[in-house]
């Protein structure tokens, strides 16, 4: 998700790693997501090595020269692939990377999001059926802890299905909010933002 987020940021504007780090810090993203500000520079170097971004010489007047990067076409292609892969992943607990939805949404078309999410919901439904069948078998001959565990698994799957369905129901609003966030990133210098 770190690479996806950085590519998303560079797809909006050319900037340096410290501005991305400031954005993460100002939004307290490391408190609720696995994007840590300390991993930014490592990821930038890897993205540059993979030719997804390139350094350009564009220092801001009056500041020490910073390494400014921009996304390449190869990086835009990678961003789309990473976003599509992330959209198809299950939610992973309270700090799921998928909860940072706007870099994913901004990188995909509405139709491909719908197809991906509908497939994911169908996969979850199939998984739920298998676990429910397993639960029926276990209910008759297992300890209660196994049954409780299977109940928890079913509830988790049901909650994921609810989240994804609500996301689809609100997709137009999510696109509007994503565009607002992209405009905020484009128009704001987070180095001077308090």
Secondary structure, 3 states (H helix, E strand, C coil): CHHHHHHHHHHHCCECHHHHHHHHHHCCHHHHCCCCHHHHHHHHHHHHHCCCEEEECCCCCCCCCCCEEEECHHHHHHHHHHHHHHHCCCCCCCCCHHHCCHHHHHCCCHHHHHHHHHHHHHHHHHHHHHHHHHHHHHHHHCCHHHHHHHHHHHHHHHHHHHHHHHHHHCHHHHHHHHHHHHHHHHHCCCCCCC
